Amino acid sequence: MFKTQYFILLFISVFLISCADQAKNKPISDTQSKLSILQNPCGENSAMPRLFSDGQDVYMSWVQVADSVSSLHYAKLQQGEWSSAEEIISGSDWFVNWADFPAIAANNGHILTNFLQKSADGTYTYDVKLNCFDAGTGSWKKDFILHTDGTKSEHGFVSVVPYEENGFFVSWLDGRNTMAAGHDDHTSHGGGAMTLRAAVVNGKGEISSEVELDDRVCDCCQTSTAMTTNGPIVVYRDRSEEEVRDISIIRRVDGEWLAPQTIGTDRWLIKGCPVNGPAVDAIEDKVVIAWFTAEGGEGKVNLVFSEDGGASFGEAVRVDSGNATGRVDVAMLNQREAAVVWMEPKGDEELLQLRIVDSNGSLQQPATISKTTSNRSSGFPQLEKLGNSLMLAWTVVEDGIKQINTAQFAFNQ
């Protein structure tokens, strides 16, 4: 009798554990049947795509380089097809960088984009220039500067989200304080610290409410911003005096900016910028953040949810399969699930991976979107939600030629 009860209990325990494991690794059935490659209007030597979804359409910006001239383009995905490419602006004095690429967002027909323009001869001396399409007049205001400091220093890593009726909330890294301590040659990050700043741009391209959010941050990791019920949040790689470079969030609540909060418990000590920033998305007060860390010597991609607009977070979940390269993006699918995209090696190959994660910690099996390369030329993959699909964009490099791929990945709500 005792042995019979023992084996029954053992069977039940094994069955429950097996069910729990399956719940944490639910399959994405037949990746290829869910993935559709979309023809896009990006020309040869196109790179640095950026996606934005307003829930009805998807906008994509990118940069093309021909000879010594760089040009910023955009197109819109409507009813499953990309529009023709439109060139916004071009120049021969831009700062074109694989990791610091233009942003794009739309709000009631108004569009805001940016590019980086050299301001002096130093390696890290460039300004953030904006281009704003006014839906009311049907015209662009182009090539105007975002920040007001006037220093010959580094400005970049812009993120943009719609804000208020026709405007935009913009965050960026600002190096105005790095010119301290007599660094007159402008060829390094200088003596002061990189700062995180933000401002509001209305639909006519008028800038207001510029504010410093953090006076010491990592020098060259992307910022990411989202809008919650309470207001905007910005996620970025912070930098302590001891060179711990973990992810922080700063929130605007009731019209006031609160103190930054550290996300996770990485305590990654690194005496240099990893050039691998976080990504954030939100639906009302549900927030998801994904980020890369190499604390402990192994690359990891972590993801965490918040139920209260970023005031507190649950336990972080690791989503990669091991030794990740990072370069993450993330999108909320609904109020309990998110999709994350990242890069990681598998044998001699580098893969672009996608995974759906539930706020209770359940993980679907990762789906391989494409082979890629860990070289800088492959840039950062992009991810946005549109209806019951995920839109993806990434850069493919073959025989030294860059080309942007776009795809649609169907998921079940």
BATI-14095 format. One record per residue: x, y, z of N, C-alpha, C in turn; residue in one letter. Coordinates in pm, whole numbers, padded with zeros to 5 digits, always signed. Each point is the difference from the previous one (the first is absolute). Last residue first. Layout:
N
XYZXYZXYZA;...
END
This chain:
413
-00319+03601-03066-00037+00083+00114-00057-00087+00111Q;+00363-00140-00391-00137-00020+00048-00026+00085+00122N;+00346+00096-00434-00008-00063+00132-00147-00010+00040F;+00360+00105-00459-00133-00012+00057+00008-00067+00137A;+00350+00308-00307-00007-00125+00075-00135-00004+00071F;+00287+00264-00430-00119+00001+00085-00010-00136+00067Q;+00429+00319-00236-00082-00123+00006-00117+00024+00094A;+00467+00233-00293-00117+00020+00087-00086-00126-00006T;+00547+00186-00117-00108-00097-00014-00114+00039+00094N;+00447+00273-00239-00097-00016+00108-00103-00105-00039I;+00538+00069-00149-00137+00003-00048-00093-00026+00118Q;+00565+00086-00168-00103+00000+00103-00139+00010-00062K;+00512-00192-00165-00117+00081-00034-00104-00013+00110I;+00423-00248-00022+00024+00140+00032-00115+00093-00032G;-00026-00477-00054+00106+00050-00089+00022+00149+00017D;-00401-00101+00259+00053-00104-00088+00099+00062-00097E;-00336+00104+00464+00124+00041-00068+00052-00119-00080V;-00486+00204+00251+00074-00115-00051+00122+00052-00075V;-00367+00201+00396+00094+00024-00109+00075-00128-00034T;-00525+00095+00209+00140-00023+00037+00087+00017-00124W;-00549+00015+00227+00093+00054-00100+00142-00024+00050A;-00567-00151+00102+00143-00004+00028+00077+00065-00114L;-00532-00061+00243+00079+00046-00114+00146+00006+00042M;-00455-00291+00172+00119+00075+00037+00073+00039-00127L;-00551-00117+00097+00130-00031-00059+00108+00085+00064S;-00492+00023+00050+00043-00131+00049+00133-00043-00061N;-00092+00511+00015-00108-00096+00004+00045-00131+00063G;+00391+00253-00045-00106+00054-00084-00111-00104-00006L;+00509+00129+00275-00125-00076-00009-00097+00074-00092K;+00568-00010+00007-00120+00075+00034-00121-00090-00017E;+00592+00017-00016-00120-00078+00025-00114+00094+00038L;+00563-00046-00208-00113+00079+00046-00127-00084+00005Q;+00592-00052+00010-00131-00039-00053-00111+00081+00065P;+00519+00156-00078-00093-00040+00105-00135-00036-00061F;+00513-00016-00249-00081+00093+00076-00088-00064+00105G;+00341-00149-00355-00136-00055+00007-00092+00084+00087S;+00473+00094-00058-00076+00035-00119-00143-00054+00002S;+00345-00099+00333-00073+00126+00020-00092+00032-00117R;+00110-00514+00094+00074+00120-00038-00086+00124+00020N;-00136-00466+00056+00023+00082+00119+00081+00125-00032S;-00356-00271-00331+00140+00005+00039+00015+00089+00121T;-00413-00334-00218+00053+00134-00009+00148-00005+00032T;-00493-00314-00109+00143+00004+00029+00048+00143-00019K;-00513-00085+00137+00095+00008-00109+00141-00028+00051S;-00408-00068+00259-00051+00085-00106+00093-00002-00121I;-00118-00346+00428+00111+00058-00076-00058+00075-00120T;-00223-00113+00497-00013-00018-00144+00117+00067-00068A;-00100-00215+00530+00046+00106-00090-00019-00038-00146P;-00326-00178+00396+00128-00034-00062+00043+00113-00092Q;-00303+00143+00405-00015-00083-00118+00139-00032-00056Q;-00122+00120+00522+00075+00030-00121-00043-00092-00112L;-00175+00210+00521-00004-00105-00101+00068+00046-00128S;-00080+00270+00408+00130-00065-00018+00001-00111-00102G;-00360+00318+00124+00018-00096+00110+00131-00078-00013N;-00146+00318-00330+00038+00071+00122+00011-00092+00121S;+00103-00172-00505-00117+00038+00080+00047+00066+00128D;+00233-00053-00514+00013-00022+00144-00126+00050+00068V;+00243-00142-00515-00116+00059+00068+00004-00043+00146I;+00399+00062-00409-00064-00082+00102-00116+00076+00062R;+00416-00021-00426-00120+00064+00053-00065-00094+00099L;+00516+00090-00281-00097-00081+00073-00117+00085+00049Q;+00448-00037-00359-00096+00098+00048-00117-00079+00058L;+00534-00169-00060-00142-00009-00028-00075+00120+00056L;+00519-00204-00171-00065+00099+00084-00147+00006-00039E;+00400-00413-00050-00098+00093-00055-00047+00100+00106E;+00298-00390+00053+00070+00102-00078-00094+00107-00055D;-00182-00250+00409+00111-00055-00075+00075+00111-00070G;-00361+00218+00162-00027-00143+00007+00103-00069-00088K;-00101+00529+00250+00069-00097-00084-00055-00141+00020P;-00283+00480+00041+00084-00090+00077+00068-00099-00094E;-00361+00477+00051+00097-00076-00078+00082-00089+00093M;-00539+00214+00026+00141+00021+00036+00087-00084-00092W;-00552+00160+00158+00088-00043-00107+00143+00034+00040V;-00530-00073+00237+00135+00058+00006+00082-00059-00114V;-00552+00070+00192+00094-00066-00089+00134+00073+00008A;-00448-00061+00360+00089+00084-00080+00084-00088-00090A;-00486-00001+00350+00105-00063-00079+00081+00103-00076E;-00386+00102+00285+00070-00104+00076+00118-00064-00076R;-00315+00350-00159+00037+00043+00134+00070-00108+00082Q;+00065-00001-00525-00123+00030+00073+00043+00032+00143N;+00332-00028-00315-00102-00057-00086-00140+00027+00056L;+00504+00263+00040-00113-00058+00071-00101-00052-00101M;+00539+00051-00090-00133+00054-00029-00103-00072+00085A;+00585+00092-00091-00109-00065+00071-00131+00068-00036V;+00581-00079-00122-00119+00084-00012-00115-00079+00059D;+00593-00018+00003-00137-00040+00026-00102+00103-00050V;+00520-00152+00016-00066+00085-00100-00151-00027-00001R;+00364-00374+00168-00084+00110+00048-00070+00070-00115G;+00301-00408+00055+00062+00122-00051-00079+00123+00044T;+00023-00495+00268-00069+00087-00096+00087+00117-00043A;+00039-00453+00270+00105+00084-00059-00055+00094-00106N;-00363-00337+00119+00136-00006+00050+00095+00089-00079G;-00488-00042-00048+00043-00139+00015+00143-00014+00047S;-00383+00412+00106+00090-00052-00103+00040-00144+00031D;-00284+00283+00288-00069-00049-00119+00092-00063-00104V;-00077+00121+00570+00100-00007-00106-00063-00065-00122R;-00236+00296+00405+00005-00129-00067+00108+00005-00107V;-00140+00287+00492+00050-00002-00137+00006-00144-00052A;-00351+00179+00381+00130-00062-00018+00039+00000-00148E;-00335+00384+00133+00010-00138+00043+00141-00053-00017G;-00130+00531+00091+00017-00103-00102+00002-00137+00064F;-00164+00569+00074+00061-00121+00054+00000-00106-00109S;-00121+00439-00111+00032+00029+00139+00068-00120+00067A;-00184+00038-00463+00144+00007+00022+00039+00036+00143G;-00459-00066-00165+00061+00111-00072+00148+00015+00022G;-00266-00365+00191-00039+00131+00053+00077+00115-00063D;+00062-00486-00066-00146+00012-00003-00047+00140+00038E;+00471-00239-00234-00056+00082+00108-00149+00010-00019S;+00443-00350-00174-00129+00068-00014-00029+00086+00123F;+00464-00220-00284-00074+00016+00125-00127+00079-00026V;+00474-00283-00230-00127+00069-00023-00077+00005+00131L;+00539-00103-00236-00100-00011+00106-00124+00081-00036N;+00475-00233-00225-00112+00090-00027-00107-00027+00104V;+00573-00081-00029-00135-00044+00033-00100+00106-00046K;+00569-00172-00019-00106+00087-00048-00138-00058+00026G;+00452-00082+00299-00081-00060-00106-00111+00096-00040E;+00320+00089+00359+00080-00040-00115-00077-00064-00113G;-00135+00214+00438+00043-00138+00016+00075-00054-00120G;-00312+00390-00105+00046-00021+00137+00031-00148+00018E;-00168+00255-00392+00105-00103-00003+00063-00013+00137A;-00498+00186-00252+00104+00014+00101+00103-00111-00020T;-00476+00259-00244+00117-00086-00009+00092+00030+00118F;-00568+00064-00061+00134+00058-00003+00107-00109-00006W;-00579+00162+00010+00098-00103-00035+00136+00066-00007A;-00533+00101+00212+00135+00047-00030+00086-00121-00032I;-00562+00170+00059+00100-00106-00016+00132+00063-00037V;-00525+00135+00232+00128+00038-00058+00088-00124-00013V;-00536+00206+00106+00077-00123-00015+00127+00033-00079K;-00360+00313+00090+00097-00012+00110+00079-00130-00003D;-00195+00166-00448-00053+00062+00121+00103-00013+00113E;+00200-00237-00337-00143+00015-00029-00064+00047+00130I;+00544-00012-00207-00105+00009+00102-00137+00001-00065A;+00593-00089-00055-00129+00021-00063-00105-00001+00110D;+00588+00014-00094-00118+00004+00085-00124+00016-00086V;+00580-00134+00000-00122+00034-00074-00118-00009+00094A;+00589+00078+00029-00123-00073+00031-00113+00040-00094P;+00549+00011-00134-00099+00062+00087-00125-00083+00019G;+00525-00009-00153-00104-00103+00000-00110+00045+00096N;+00488+00137-00055-00077+00035-00120-00112-00102-00020V;+00338+00044+00371-00023-00122-00078-00078+00023-00130P;+00356+00325+00300-00139-00015-00042-00018-00126-00082C;+00363+00055+00406-00017+00043-00138-00143-00026-00041G;+00210-00190+00398+00065+00131-00015+00001+00044-00145K;-00318-00329+00338+00071+00003-00127+00053+00141-00022I;-00316-00338+00346+00113+00092+00010+00078-00007-00130L;-00516-00131+00178+00100-00024-00104+00107+00109+00005W;-00425-00146+00271+00127+00054+00053+00114-00028-00098R;-00502-00144+00017+00117-00048-00074+00131+00039+00068D;-00512+00012+00093+00108-00004+00100+00130-00045-00065T;-00504+00261-00169+00077-00123+00018+00110+00015+00103G;-00148+00449-00166-00077-00118-00041+00088-00123+00017I;-00008+00519+00240+00075-00104-00068-00090-00119-00028T;-00147+00533+00043+00001-00128+00069+00082-00099-00083Q;-00051+00587+00053+00021-00125-00076-00003-00122+00092P;-00283+00441+00134+00139-00044-00003+00014-00129-00080A;-00406+00323-00134+00046-00066+00121+00146-00042-00014L;-00319+00404-00232+00092-00109-00025+00050-00056+00133W;-00487+00254-00108+00131+00010+00061+00084-00123-00036E;-00477+00076-00115+00074+00116-00048+00140+00016+00056G;-00289-00377+00098-00067+00123+00045+00082+00123-00034D;+00295-00375-00095-00126-00029+00066-00058+00131+00054V;+00420-00238-00322-00068+00127+00027-00139-00031+00052R;+00490-00297+00003-00142+00014-00030-00048+00142+00030R;+00461-00355-00105-00042+00125+00062-00140+00030-00050I;+00379-00444+00038-00122+00059-00052-00026+00130+00074I;+00459-00348-00114-00085+00079+00088-00124+00047-00074S;+00442-00391-00023-00112+00068-00063-00083+00073+00106I;+00548-00095+00037-00125-00074-00005-00111+00086-00059D;+00535+00007+00108-00081+00052-00111-00122-00089-00020R;+00433+00151+00357-00108-00096-00017-00096+00059-00103V;+00403+00224+00174-00009-00057-00135-00091-00123-00007E;+00080+00317+00376+00083-00122+00004+00001-00073-00134E;-00268+00388+00073+00139+00043+00020+00095-00119+00000E;-00449-00080-00268+00033+00045+00134+00145+00049+00005S;-00398-00049-00393+00145-00014+00024+00033+00057+00138R;-00446-00200-00354+00054+00097+00096+00150-00025+00019D;-00369-00101-00408+00108-00060+00079+00065+00108+00086R;-00534-00002-00146+00134+00030-00052+00103-00075+00083Y;-00566+00159-00082+00086-00108+00046+00135+00014-00069V;-00477+00311+00118+00121-00017-00079+00085-00108+00065V;-00553+00197-00015+00108-00065+00072+00119-00014-00096I;-00495+00322+00036+00112-00067-00065+00094-00067+00099P;-00509+00051+00155+00086+00087-00078+00118-00077-00057G;-00395-00174+00247+00048+00112+00080+00083+00099-00080N;-00169-00404-00197-00114+00080+00043+00045+00125+00075T;+00371-00173-00320-00091-00071+00089-00119+00090+00034T;+00417-00047-00400-00100+00082+00066-00092-00089+00084M;+00551-00029-00174-00137-00046-00021-00094+00091+00077A;+00567-00071-00185-00105+00069+00074-00137-00054-00037T;+00589-00066-00014-00129-00050-00046-00109+00064+00085S;+00576+00038-00157-00110+00026+00092-00127-00060-00058T;+00532-00162-00096-00126+00058-00043-00093+00030+00119Q;+00537+00012+00046-00106-00101-00008-00131+00068-00034C;+00462+00199+00092-00044-00029-00137-00089-00124-00008C;+00194+00217+00419+00027+00095-00108-00069-00032-00132D;-00174-00080+00524+00093-00066-00091+00006+00078-00132C;-00134+00290+00422-00050-00122-00063+00109-00057-00090V;-00136+00424+00363+00112-00090-00024-00053-00132-00054R;-00285+00373+00124+00124+00073-00028+00121-00090-00020D;-00565-00011-00089+00104-00069+00076+00134+00061-00039D;-00403+00202-00156-00060-00108+00077+00101-00073+00088L;-00084+00515-00242+00100-00104+00027-00064-00104+00092E;-00267+00328-00363+00033-00028+00139+00111-00105+00006V;-00354+00344-00334+00126-00075+00006+00042-00015+00146E;-00417+00208-00222+00011-00087+00119+00127-00083+00001S;-00151+00171-00482-00021+00057+00133+00033-00103+00106S;-00010+00128-00584+00058-00078+00110-00023+00073+00132I;-00234-00039-00530+00043+00092+00106+00040-00080+00124E;-00195-00157-00436+00145+00000+00014+00052+00097+00104G;-00464-00115-00124+00058+00101-00088+00152+00005+00010K;-00277-00287+00274-00019-00039-00139+00052+00100-00101G;+00236-00022+00488-00138-00003-00046-00008-00029-00150N;+00357-00140+00407-00007+00064-00131-00145-00007-00047V;+00313-00049+00490-00126-00020-00071+00007+00077-00132V;+00407-00235+00333-00074+00121-00038-00128-00041-00068A;+00480-00194+00307-00127-00020-00070-00061+00135-00033A;+00504-00282+00172-00089+00116-00004-00127-00035-00077R;+00486-00205+00254-00125-00037-00066-00093+00120+00007L;+00573-00027+00009-00127+00020+00070-00115-00053-00085T;+00580-00061+00078-00113+00005-00093-00128+00013+00083M;+00457+00182+00216-00077-00121-00028-00106+00025-00107A;+00501+00257+00054-00125-00016+00070-00073-00127-00041G;+00425+00123-00201+00015-00015+00144-00129-00021+00075G;+00094-00155-00534+00034+00111+00087-00007-00029+00147G;-00064-00253-00442-00118+00033+00077+00028+00103+00109H;+00298+00013-00440-00036-00105+00094-00124+00044+00074S;+00215+00276-00325+00017-00132-00061-00027-00113+00097T;+00025+00515+00031-00130-00058-00033+00011-00139-00061H;+00327+00348+00178+00015-00063-00130-00127-00070-00047D;+00070+00232+00430-00030+00088-00112+00011-00068-00136D;-00055-00090+00535+00017-00090-00114-00037+00076-00128H;-00002+00145+00493+00095+00045-00100+00024-00094-00116G;-00317-00041+00388+00139-00037+00029+00094+00026-00117A;-00518-00058-00124+00068+00058+00117+00144-00045+00005A;-00357-00136-00310+00099+00096-00049+00073+00067+00114M;-00371-00311+00041+00126-00069-00027+00108+00093-00050T;-00468+00116+00091+00089+00006+00117+00133-00070-00023N;-00347+00000-00336+00044+00138+00024+00096+00011+00118R;-00237-00390-00249+00138+00007+00050+00050+00139+00032G;-00475-00330-00045+00050+00135-00022+00136+00016+00066D;-00423-00372-00179+00123+00015+00077+00066+00131-00041L;-00549-00091-00021+00127-00017-00069+00116+00007+00100W;-00597+00006-00104+00112-00012+00094+00127-00024-00079S;-00544+00197-00078+00130-00041-00054+00100-00011+00113V;-00566+00041-00140+00095+00002+00110+00129-00061-00051F;-00425+00253-00280+00091-00112+00023+00083+00025+00126F;-00514+00177-00252+00142+00018+00027+00074-00129+00029G;-00486+00134-00074+00073-00016-00126+00151+00000+00019N;-00310-00027+00385-00086-00014-00117+00076-00026-00129E;+00252-00153+00438-00108+00096-00009-00066-00008-00137E;+00410-00259-00044-00029+00063+00129-00104+00109-00021Y;+00303-00457-00245-00105+00103-00007-00033+00053+00139P;+00494-00185-00070-00136-00055+00005-00101+00114-00015V;+00580-00129-00057-00115+00089-00018-00130-00079+00018V;+00595+00013+00070-00123-00080-00005-00119+00096+00006S;+00581+00012-00106-00131+00060+00016-00109-00107+00005V;+00528+00065-00017-00076-00110+00059-00141+00046+00039F;+00368+00390-00035-00055-00105-00083-00081-00101+00078G;+00419+00408+00009-00144-00004+00027-00058-00109-00089H;+00519+00229+00164-00081-00111-00050-00145+00013+00043E;+00316+00440-00075+00010-00124+00078-00094-00103-00060S;+00108+00529-00006+00053-00092-00100+00029-00132+00069K;-00385+00372+00159+00136-00051+00016+00037-00092-00115T;-00436+00237+00096+00097+00061-00090+00141-00049+00013G;-00468-00078+00227+00125+00032+00069+00103+00066-00090D;-00479-00185-00061+00023+00145+00005+00138+00039+00052T;-00272-00435-00297+00051+00044+00131+00047+00145-00008H;-00183-00225-00394-00083-00042+00114+00040+00071+00129L;+00034+00173-00538+00075-00063+00108-00090-00027+00121I;-00116+00004-00550+00009+00092+00114+00052-00076+00122F;-00127-00136-00491+00138+00038+00034+00004+00105+00112D;-00469-00032-00249+00115-00088-00003+00124+00065+00061K;-00571-00013-00065+00099+00090+00057+00124-00086+00020K;-00428-00094-00353+00104-00034+00096+00070+00126+00052W;-00536-00077-00192+00138+00035-00034+00095-00038+00113S;-00504+00011-00027+00049-00094-00101+00143+00026-00040G;-00307+00214+00338+00046+00074-00118+00047-00092-00112T;-00165-00189+00407-00092+00110-00029+00036+00076-00125G;+00269-00353+00186-00114-00051-00076-00099+00110-00035A;+00537+00012+00085-00121+00060+00055-00118-00045-00086D;+00521-00194+00104-00105+00016-00100-00127+00047+00069F;+00552+00025+00125-00138-00015+00048-00097+00025-00115C;+00553-00107+00155-00086+00030-00114-00143-00030+00045N;+00524+00098+00255-00135-00054-00012-00064+00038-00132L;+00527-00075+00247-00086+00083-00084-00134-00071-00019K;+00453-00016+00349-00125-00065-00041-00081+00102-00079V;+00554+00006+00032-00127+00046+00054-00114-00091-00044D;+00577-00047+00084-00111+00004-00094-00128+00035+00076Y;+00530-00157+00081-00059+00134+00000-00109+00004-00107T;+00354-00349+00134-00128-00003+00069-00061+00139+00012Y;+00417-00070-00231-00071-00126-00025-00141+00003+00057T;+00222+00468-00144+00026-00108+00094-00084-00123-00031G;-00013+00443-00225+00085-00105-00057+00022-00118+00093D;-00462+00295+00005+00142+00037+00003+00079-00120-00050A;-00468-00022+00006+00005+00141+00040+00143+00053+00007S;-00325-00420-00257+00127+00042+00060-00004+00150+00031K;-00443-00308-00008+00081+00082-00089+00126+00047+00073Q;-00448-00383+00009+00114+00058+00071+00090+00074-00099L;-00565-00113+00019+00128-00048-00051+00110+00072+00078F;-00586-00112+00025+00124+00071+00032+00115-00057-00080N;-00596+00055+00022+00119-00082-00020+00122+00080+00044T;-00587+00003+00011+00126+00055+00048+00112-00101-00024L;-00550+00133-00166+00113-00094+00003+00123+00073+00052I;-00592+00026-00034+00128+00069+00018+00111-00104+00015H;-00449-00144-00023+00049+00045-00130+00127+00080+00005G;-00199-00178+00400-00108+00066-00072+00047+00059-00133N;+00389-00176+00218-00108+00036+00092-00105+00079-00076N;+00505-00321-00040-00111+00072-00063-00110+00022+00102A;+00580-00117-00048-00128-00021+00067-00104+00084-00072A;+00569-00178-00012-00118+00051-00068-00123-00030+00085I;+00600+00029+00003-00129-00045+00054-00111+00055-00087A;+00562-00112-00102-00116+00090+00011-00123-00068+00057P;+00487-00177+00148-00072+00012-00126-00126+00085+00018F;+00463-00202+00219-00071+00124+00031-00077+00042-00124D;+00281-00386-00005-00075-00015+00124-00088+00120+00033A;+00294-00032-00393-00080-00122+00001-00092-00011+00122W;+00156+00470-00228+00055-00097+00094-00095-00119+00011N;+00128+00509-00249-00075-00123-00027+00064-00112+00080V;-00018+00559-00044+00067-00103+00079-00086-00125-00013F;+00031+00416-00375-00068-00071+00107+00096-00087+00079W;+00036+00311-00406+00068+00030+00126-00069-00067+00118D;-00147+00014-00469+00134-00059-00005+00078+00022+00129S;-00563-00049-00133+00113+00087+00028+00131-00076-00005G;-00607+00005-00044+00129-00063-00026+00111+00099+00031S;-00582-00123+00073+00111+00094-00001+00128-00076-00028I;-00443-00196-00054-00030+00114+00085+00107+00107-00012I;-00204-00407-00336+00122+00057+00058-00037+00125+00078E;-00302-00449-00116+00008+00146-00012+00128+00047+00066E;-00225-00491-00225+00091+00072+00090-00008+00150-00027A;-00424-00329-00087+00128+00037-00061+00084+00078+00101S;-00341-00329+00223-00010+00108-00097+00136+00021-00067S;-00163-00479+00211+00076+00122+00025-00027+00102-00110W;-00341-00400+00186+00095+00038-00104+00068+00131+00035E;-00359-00221+00260+00096-00104-00033+00100+00033-00107G;-00339+00306+00176-00067-00118-00053+00099-00102-00056Q;+00261+00403+00098-00145+00009+00007-00060-00121-00068Q;+00497+00242+00176-00064-00127-00030-00150+00014+00022L;+00406+00376-00126-00108-00039+00089-00062-00131-00048K;+00507+00300-00025-00113-00059-00072-00103-00043+00103A;+00496+00325-00066-00102-00068+00078-00106-00055-00095Y;+00561+00211+00037-00123-00033-00072-00104-00054+00099H;+00510+00286-00046-00099-00058+00090-00131-00018-00076L;+00555+00032-00152-00137+00049-00014-00093-00077+00093S;+00564+00136-00130-00094-00081+00076-00140+00059-00017S;+00502+00022-00284-00127+00062+00038-00089-00101+00071V;+00437-00060-00227+00020+00064+00130-00128+00065+00052S;-00037-00403-00328+00122+00081-00003+00019+00062+00140D;-00424-00177+00044+00052-00009-00137+00115+00097-00013A;-00362-00239+00392+00126+00072-00024+00043-00026-00143V;-00473-00017+00344+00074-00052-00114+00122+00088-00023Q;-00379-00117+00424+00103+00084-00059+00062-00074-00117V;-00517-00007+00269+00130-00064-00020+00094+00099-00067W;-00543-00093+00242+00103+00089-00053+00129-00079-00016S;-00563-00114+00047+00139-00041+00007+00088+00109-00058M;-00542-00116+00208+00093+00090-00067+00141-00056+00014Y;-00536-00202+00027+00138-00006+00047+00084+00093-00086V;-00559-00019+00149+00105-00007-00102+00135-00015+00068D;-00380-00019+00272-00068-00016-00129+00100-00019-00114Q;+00144+00060+00452-00113-00089+00017-00079-00025-00127G;+00410+00251+00041-00103+00078+00070-00126-00083+00022D;+00563-00102-00072-00139-00037-00029-00094+00090+00078S;+00551-00024-00194-00096+00057+00095-00139-00040-00044F;+00578-00112-00099-00142-00021-00018-00081+00074+00106L;+00515+00006-00268-00071+00029+00125-00149-00015-00029R;+00525-00141-00241-00145+00019+00001-00051+00035+00139P;+00477-00044-00235-00049+00072+00117-00151+00024-00003M;+00220-00082-00476+00029-00057+00132-00067+00085+00106A;+00110-00079-00582-00090+00052+00104+00029-00072+00130S;+00190-00070-00460+00076+00075+00100-00092+00075+00095N;-00272-00122-00405+00129-00061+00031+00080+00093+00091E;-00520+00083+00035+00093-00026-00109+00128-00068+00047G;-00535-00002+00181+00137+00041+00034+00096-00038-00113C;-00498-00078+00049+00057+00094-00097+00143+00044+00030P;-00255-00498+00100+00001+00137+00051+00073+00092-00097N;-00259-00526+00076+00080+00086-00086-00008+00143+00051Q;-00065-00427+00323-00069+00104-00076+00098+00076-00087L;-00060-00511+00264+00093+00104-00041-00074+00099-00089I;-00197-00332+00391-00012+00040-00140+00099+00112-00028S;-00135-00412+00392+00091+00107-00042-00016+00027-00149L;-00222-00354+00250-00042+00124+00063+00079+00121-00051K;+00090-00450-00135-00138+00027-00040-00051+00130+00058S;+00435-00159+00116-00004+00045-00139-00143+00029-00047Q;+00088-00178+00443+00042+00138-00018-00020+00048-00143T;-00216-00392+00290+00043+00019-00138+00032+00146-00030D;-00193-00036+00466-00016-00104-00100+00044+00049-00137S;+00159+00106+00499-00056+00082-00106-00010-00093-00120I;-00006-00183+00523+00059+00015-00133-00066+00111-00080P;+00081-00030+00546-00102-00032-00100+00057+00024-00139K;+00193-00012+00479+00064-00011-00130-00101-00042-00106N;-00112+00059+00465+00105+00099-00011+00069-00003-00136K;-00339-00310+00106-00061+00133+00006+00105+00108-00016A;+00137-00449+00030-00061+00026-00129-00063+00139-00003Q;+00184-00147+00405+00106+00023-00097-00059+00030-00137D;-00299-00119+00337+00057+00132+00028+00109+00033-00101A;-00190-00429-00014-00095+00101-00048+00054+00140+00020C;+00253-00356+00175+00003-00002-00146-00093+00105-00057S;-00007-00063+00462+00125+00065-00040+00009+00008-00151I;-00363-00237+00177-00014+00144+00024+00125+00075-00042L;+00009-00474-00023-00095+00055-00097-00013+00151+00015F;+00258-00237+00315+00070+00007-00129-00090+00063-00106V;-00193-00077+00419+00104+00102+00009+00071+00018-00133S;-00319-00348+00043-00065+00132-00002+00103+00111+00001I;+00157-00442+00048-00051+00024-00136-00064+00139-00011F;+00142-00142+00425+00116+00027-00086-00045+00031-00141L;-00327-00133+00308+00048+00135+00029+00117+00038-00088L;-00156-00442-00032-00104+00092-00049+00044+00145+00021I;+00271-00336+00176+00016+00009-00145-00107+00090-00062F;-00023-00080+00467+00127+00069-00032+00012+00020-00151Y;-00358-00257+00172-00021+00143+00022+00123+00081-00040Q;+00039-00468-00017-00095+00045-00101-00025+00150+00012T;+00265-00216+00327+00072+00014-00127-00093+00053-00109K;-00189-00090+00421+00089+00115+00008+00072+00023-00132F;-00265-00386+00038-00083+00120+00000+00087+00125+00000M;
END
